[in-house]
Amino acid sequence: MLYAILGHDTPDSLEKRKQVRPAHLARLESLRDEGRLVLAGPLPAIDSEDPGPAGFSGSLIVAEFDSLDDARAWADADPYVDAGVYAEVMVRPFRKVLP
């Protein structure tokens, strides 16, 4: 089943985000290589493709996991959680309708 993982950044976490981004991306690339990643990306803090020093307000990941517990465990092990980039992570079942 698909799950939406929504991470909400802590204030002023842009530098932490930059530091641990390679490890965060490596985990996403593993999901992609396994054919389980639907989409992933950051949420700019302002209405801009490149928010510059405004940074990001969080991230959205939609991926396939065997269960909600597995999706939560994967999300809880994210480097952004360990580094304090995310203040909160929500994991919800997701049903893709379109496209």
TAMO-V708364 format. One line per field, one symbol per residue. ss: DSSP state (H for helix, E for strand, L for the rest). phi: phi as a letter, one per 30 degrees, with the letter a starting at -180 (. if undefined). psi: psi as a letter, one per 30 degrees, with the letter a starting at -180 (. if undefined). A space follows every 10 residues. Layout:
# TAMO-V708364
ss=???
phi=???
psi=???
This chain:
# TAMO-V708364
ss=LEEEEEEEEL LLLHHHHHHH HHHHHHHHHH HHHLLLEEEE EEEELLLLLL LHHHLEEEEE EEEELLLHHH HHHHHHLLHH HHLLLEEEEE EEEELLLLL
phi=.dbcccccdd dhceddeddc eedddedddd ddddicccaa ldcedbdaec dhddibclbb bbbcbdaddd ddddddcded dddidddabc bbebcdcbd
psi=lkkkjjkkkl khgeeeeeeg eeeeeeeeee eeffgfkelk lljkflikej fbffblfalk kklklfleee eeeeefgkff eefgekfkkk kkkkjkel.
